[in-house]
Amino acid sequence: MKTTNRRNLFILVFALLVVMLGFGMVIPVFPFLIDKLGASGSALGILVATRQIQDGQTITADGGTGTVELK
């Protein structure tokens, strides 16, 4: 693998790691925020489902499974 491709792959993996860590840190706090703001449990479900729907749309827009082929 060329050095440029390896560097780009590292940047992509690092960015995804940061995003997943951020999402994993926010999800446990959501119930407290929802309660403090006076919203219902349905609001929490909608927030979490919205992200999952967005992930599904990204995979569909990608035209496949969303995986990257390394050659």
NORGIRA-V56362 format. One record per residue. N is the residue number from 1. PSI is psi in whole degrees, 0 to 359 (* if undefined). Layout:
n->N psi->PSI
n->N psi->PSI
//
This chain:
n->1 psi->135
n->2 psi->155
n->3 psi->320
n->4 psi->316
n->5 psi->319
n->6 psi->319
n->7 psi->316
n->8 psi->320
n->9 psi->318
n->10 psi->316
n->11 psi->317
n->12 psi->313
n->13 psi->319
n->14 psi->318
n->15 psi->317
n->16 psi->322
n->17 psi->315
n->18 psi->317
n->19 psi->314
n->20 psi->321
n->21 psi->317
n->22 psi->315
n->23 psi->321
n->24 psi->334
n->25 psi->336
n->26 psi->322
n->27 psi->314
n->28 psi->338
n->29 psi->339
n->30 psi->313
n->31 psi->322
n->32 psi->319
n->33 psi->318
n->34 psi->316
n->35 psi->316
n->36 psi->325
n->37 psi->354
n->38 psi->18
n->39 psi->171
n->40 psi->173
n->41 psi->334
n->42 psi->326
n->43 psi->320
n->44 psi->317
n->45 psi->320
n->46 psi->319
n->47 psi->315
n->48 psi->319
n->49 psi->326
n->50 psi->318
n->51 psi->320
n->52 psi->321
n->53 psi->318
n->54 psi->320
n->55 psi->318
n->56 psi->321
n->57 psi->324
n->58 psi->317
n->59 psi->317
n->60 psi->317
n->61 psi->331
n->62 psi->338
n->63 psi->14
n->64 psi->219
n->65 psi->355
n->66 psi->4
n->67 psi->155
n->68 psi->130
n->69 psi->125
n->70 psi->129
n->71 psi->*
//
